[in-house]
Amino acid sequence: MFLVYNKDKKVSIYDSEASDRSTRQASVSLPSSWTGDTIEVYFAMRRNDSPETSDSLYMGNFQL
């Protein structure tokens, strides 16, 4: 799961299906209106057969 927080707009977007452990890839669609804004990115994992989620990992902040 990826969570993206837009600091400038004070809005977050998350996608619990954004990544696949087997391919080691992830993607999240962000609004084009966020161009130029600063975002904070967090990542967490969960098993398909369980509602339990790992602790989140802070990936950093980025300017779009």
C-alpha positions in Angstrom: 0.0 0.0 0.0 1.2 3.5 -0.9 0.0 6.6 0.8 0.9 10.0 -0.8 0.3 13.1 1.2 0.2 16.4 -0.6 1.6 18.9 2.0 0.6 21.9 -0.1 -3.1 20.9 -0.6 -3.3 19.0 2.8 -4.9 16.0 0.9 -3.8 12.3 0.8 -4.3 9.5 -1.7 -3.7 5.9 -0.9 -4.0 2.7 -2.9 -3.9 -0.7 -1.1 -3.4 -2.4 -4.5 -0.6 -0.2 -5.7 2.2 -2.7 -5.4 2.9 -6.4 -6.1 5.6 -8.1 -4.0 6.3 -10.6 -6.8 7.1 -8.0 -9.4 8.7 -5.5 -6.9 6.9 -2.6 -8.7 4.3 -0.1 -7.7 2.4 2.8 -9.2 0.0 5.4 -8.0 -1.9 7.9 -10.2 -1.7 11.4 -8.9 -3.8 14.4 -10.1 -2.2 16.6 -12.7 -3.1 19.6 -10.5 -0.4 18.4 -8.0 2.4 19.4 -10.4 4.9 21.6 -8.5 3.5 20.5 -5.1 5.5 18.7 -2.4 4.4 15.2 -1.5 5.3 12.9 1.4 5.3 9.1 0.5 4.7 6.2 2.9 4.6 2.5 2.2 3.2 -0.5 4.0 2.6 -4.2 3.2 -0.1 -6.6 4.0 -0.8 -10.2 3.1 -3.7 -11.0 0.8 -5.2 -13.5 3.2 -5.0 -11.2 6.3 -6.3 -7.8 7.3 -3.1 -7.2 9.3 -0.7 -4.5 8.0 3.0 -3.9 8.6 4.3 -0.7 10.2 4.6 2.0 7.6 7.9 3.0 6.0 8.6 6.7 5.2 9.9 6.9 1.7 10.7 10.6 1.7 9.4 13.9 0.3 9.4 14.8 -3.3 8.5 17.8 -5.4 6.3 17.0 -8.5 
